[in-house]
Amino acid sequence: MELFLETGYTSLNKKGEELCGDKVEQFSDGKHTTVVLADGLGSGVKANILATLTSKILCTMISNDVGIEECVETVVQTLPVCKVRGVAYATFSVVHVDDEGKGWLFEFDNPEAILIRDGKCGNFDRKEHNILGKKVYASRLALKPDDTIVLMSDGVIHAGIGMLLNFGWLRGDVMKYLDEHHEPGMTARGVACLLAGACNDLYVGEPGDDTTVAAVRIREVSRVRLMVGPPVEKDRDDFYISRFLGGEGKKIVCGGTSSQIVARYLGEKVSASFEFPDKDVPPIGYIKGIDLTTEGVLTLRKLLELSEAYLSSSDLSPKHSSKKDGASLLANMLFEEATHVTFFVGQSINAAHQGLPIDITMKLKLVESLTENLKKMGKVVEVNYD
């Protein structure tokens, strides 16, 4: 089984603050993934600087296999000291894991990380280390497929203090909530938004502290291949389509002309749906042997909008859409299900678009923007032009 590390996070700024005092930094070299969640002392600009410095230093050093003792010493010696409190540090949680799920979790003063395994929350086996007088906890990781690690800043367990709850949301309450609401196959970003959304509700939309949730999930690789438009040279249609259909993974065809070419190659017909689940998105079609068939530019434009919302840290809505229009179905397959996405982009000028404000440049720009957003989601993206 080929495995893939998926990450996702979201943050709520403390009420009245433009900058978040928490910071998530992540790095992957294809073999190892490092995720750091740092919480700067206090809130606002100072906290943001402390958290940014801490997360950058730790992520850079740990991803280069520097020992945790040296990392903590560097952080302590680098951060400026607060004149009022006489201390200067950011609390942190660090996950450093390879693509087989083996690695380390390091924690300093953040709420204890949670392991979701087989749909239930559990604890890590933590070992205490004393580094420059600070208690840093280390846990050896051996993750199984679909395990998720949930990291959080203390804004999570402070949620609701003095508002809906007297003493905040205890860690046990967080685990109980995740046990009840986590769904099988939920992405790392979906888990982060689920928990952050619950915190936002407890804060009644006005967070009393910076609140950040980051998640790391190990999952099976899932590939999706997407064809957009026919190739420039018509005599290359068969070669182009055989290459598109030849790889493993789900197959998506976008565009009327592309659909006709693929259907002809397969010896099938395109049948159209007459349902309009969303008036702004053209209906989908059906080709036997193809997982999803949609209209082209208008659907991709809507998909780009959905990708912007998916990446927005302020969008806490469920990440898996229940809508049945072409753009929403595409979004589920690309944002939620896929780990690897391969585009096959034909650069032929579509005769059906003559006289309309739709040209090849617009299509290429849409694909380029979608590619960038998919990479921001942590997907491995390849684009082929024909």
N, C-alpha and C positions, 0 to 999 in steps of 0.2 A: 504493500500500500504506500503510495506517494503522499507525503504529508506536507502541510503548508501552515505557516504561522500568520494568524490574522490579528490585527490590532485595531482598537478604536477607543476614542475618549470624547468626553464633552465636559464643559465647565460652565458654572453659573457664577457671575460676578457678584460680589457683595453689593447690596443695595447702595446706590449712589456712587459707586466706583466705576470709572471707565476702564481701568486695567484690572486684570485678575491677579491675585497674589499667589495663585497656583500655576505651575507650568509643567506640561508634558513634553518630553523630548524623546524621540525614537530614531533608531538607526537599524538598517538591515543590510547585510552584505550578500544575501541570498542563502547563506549557510547559518548564520547566527542573527538573532534579533535581540536588540536591547531597548527596553522601555523604562523611562525614569519619570516618576511623578514627584515633583518637589513642591513643598508648601512653604512659602516665605513667611517669616515672622511678621505678624500684624496684617495689614491690608494696604491696598493702593500701590503707589509707585515704588516705595521702598521694598515692599513684599514682592512685587513683580521682579525687581532687579535681583533680589536675593534668590528667588526661585529660578529665574532664568540662568543666573551664574551657576547655581548648584546643579541644575538639570543638564546644562551644557558640559560642565566639567565631568560629571559622573558618566554621562552617556558616551562621551569621547573616550575617557580612560577605560571604562569597563568593556566597551566594544572592542578595545585594543588589548584586552586580557590583562590589564593592570590589576593587581590585588586590591581587595576592598580596603585593607588597612591604609595603603598608600593613597587611595582615592579619598577616604575620609580625611586624612591628614591634609591633603591638598585643599579640600573644600574649607576646612576649618581655618587654614592659614590664609586663604584667599579672600574670604568674605569680610567686608567691613564690619566693625563692631558698633552696635547701637549705643550711643552715649547715655541714653536714659536707662535702659535695662541692663546694659553691660554685657549683653550676649549678642551673638550674631551667627545665626545659622538658619538653614531651612530644613525642615524635616523631609524625609524622602522614602520612597519605595522604589526598588529597582528589580526588574526581571531581565535576566540574561539567559537565553535559551537557544538551543540549536534546532534544526528542522526535524529532529527526531523526538523533541520534547524534553531533552536533558539539559540541565543547567542549574542556575541559582536564583534565589529570591533573597534580596537584602532589604532590611527595613530599619528605619530609625525614626521613632516617635510618631509616625503616621498610624492611623488605625490598622489593625492587623488585616493583611490581605485574606481574601476568601477564595477557596477552591470550589468550583461547581463541577461535580463529577456525577454522571448518570442522573442529572436533573436535581441533585441535592447538594446543599452547601456543606462544606467541611473546613477543617483547619489544617494548617501546615505544621510539620514537625520543626520547631524553631530552636536554634542553638544560639546562646548569648555570647557575644564577643565584646570585650571592653577595649575601645580604641580612643585614646586621649581622653579617658574619663567618660566617654559616651557609650551607652549600651546599643550596640548594633546587632540585630538578629539575622542569622543566615539560615536558609532552608534549601536543602538539595532538592531539585525538581526532577521528576520522572513522569512526564505527562502522557496521558493516553488520548487517543483520538476523541475529539469533542469536549475535552477538558477546557475549562475557562478559568483564568485567574482574574480576580476583581481587585484592583487597587483603588484606594480612596483617600481623599484629604479629610481633615477632621470636620469640615463643613457638612459632611454626610451624617456623622453621628451627633452633630449639634442641631440638625434640622428639627424645627418645631419648638425649640426651647422658648418658653415664655409665650408661645402662641397657641399651637394646637396641643403641645405636649409640655409637661412640667419639666422633665429632665432630659429632653431630647430623645433621639432615636437611638437606642442602644444597638450595639453590633449584633446581638442576638435577634433583635427586631428586623434588622437589615437582612440577615440570613433567612429569617422566616418569610419575609416579603419576596425574596428571590426564589425560595422554594415554591412559593405559591404562584408566582407570575412568570418565571423563566419558562420558555418553551423550547422543545427539542429543535436543534439546528439553528438557534438564534445566533446571529453574528456578534462579534465583539462590540461593534458599534451599537447594535441593537440592545445589548446588555447594558452598556454605558448609559444610553439614553433612557432605558427603562428605569434604572436606579436614580439617575439625576432628575428625571421627571417626577418621581415620587418625592424626592427631597424638595423640589420646587413647590409641589402641592403642600407639603408640611410647612414650608416657609410662606405659604399663601402668596406666592409669586414675588416675594420681597426677601431674598436671601439675607440672613443675618451674618453670613460668613461666606468667603469664597468656597465654592463646592465643586470638586472635580472627581470624576469617576473614569478610570482607564481600565480596559480589559484586554487580555491576551488570550486567544483561543487557538488551539491546535486542531486542524481539521484535514479531511481528505481533500486532495487536489480536485477541483472541478473546472473543466475547460468549456469555454463557449466560443464558437466561431460565428462571425457576423459578416454577411455580404451586403455591401451598400453600392448599388449601381453597377451597370454593365461595363466591361472593359472597352478601351478605345478601339481596338481592332476586333471587328466582329468575328473574324476567322479564328480568334483565340478563345472564343466563348467556351468551347468544350474543355480546353486545357485549364482555363481559369476556374470553371465550375468543378472539374474533377479534383483540382487541388483544394478547393474550398470544402468539398464533401469528403475528401480523403482522410482528413485528420480526425482524431478522437474528440469527443465532446458534443454538446448540444449545438444545433445548427439554427441560425436565425437569418431570414432574408428580409431586407428592407427595400421597398420600392416596387412599383408595378412592373416596370420593364425587367428588373432583376428576377421577379417572381415568375414571369412568363418564360424567361430563359432557363431557369432552374427546373421548372415544371416540364418543359420540353425535353430537357436532358434526361430527366427521370422517367419520361413517358407517362407523366401524370397531368392532371388539369388543376388550375387554380380555382378554388371555390371561395366566394366572398361571403363574409358575414354581413347581415343586414341590421345588426344591432349597433347602436351608438351609445355606449356607456358614458362617453364624454363627448359633448358636442364640438369640442375643439380638436379632437383627435379622430382622424379617419378610421373606419372599421378595419379589423384585421382580416386576413385571408387564411386559407388552409391549403397546404400541399402535402400529400402523403410522403412521409419520410423526412419532413422538415418540422422542427419543434415549434417555431413561431414565424409567421409571415405577417409583415406590417407594411403600411404605406411608407414612403421615404422621408422627404425633408421636413414636413410638418410634424411627423411623429418624432423625428430626431430632435427637432427644436424643443418640443415638449419634454423629451427625455433629458435634454441639457438643463432645462429649468428644474426638473426633479433632482438631477445630480447636484445642483447648487444648493437646493434645500437639504438634501441628504448630508452634505458636508457642513452645513451651517451649525455652529455650536449652539445657536439659540433655538434650533428646531428640535424639540424633544418628542415629537410625534413618533408613533411606532414606525420602525424602519421597513417592515414588510407590508406592502400595500395589499388591500383586499379588492382594489378596483380591477376591472376587467378590460379597460381600454388598452390599445396597443402599447402606448408609452409606459403605462404602469406595469404591464406584463414584462416588457423589456427591462424596466428598472429592477424588478424582482430578480430576473435572471442574471443581470449584469452586476448589480450592487450587492445583492444578498447571497446568491447561489454561486457565482463564479469566483474562482481565484485567479484564473488565467483567461484573458480575452484576446482573441486574434481578429483583427479587422481585415476584410478583403474589399478594397475601395476601388471601384471602376471609375475611370475619369472620362467616360464617354459623355458627350452633351446629349441630354434627353430631349428628343423632338417634341415630347408632350409638354415641355416647359417653355416652348417658343412663345414669346410675347408676355410671359409671366415674370414677376420679379424673383425668379428662382434660377440660379445658375450654378455651374460646377464649383465656382469659388465658394459659394455659400455652403455647399455640401462638404467640401474639403475643410472649411473652417469649423463646421459643426463637429466633424470627426476629430479634428485637432483638439478642440475644446473638451470634447468628451474623453479623449485619451488622457488629457492632463488631469481631469477630475477623477477618472478611474485610478490613475497612478496615486493621486492623493488619498484614495480609499485603500491603498495598499495592494492593488491588483497588479499582476504582471501583464503588461500590454504589448502586443506586437501589431504593427500596421503594414499591410502589403498594398502597394498601389499598382493598378494595371491600366 
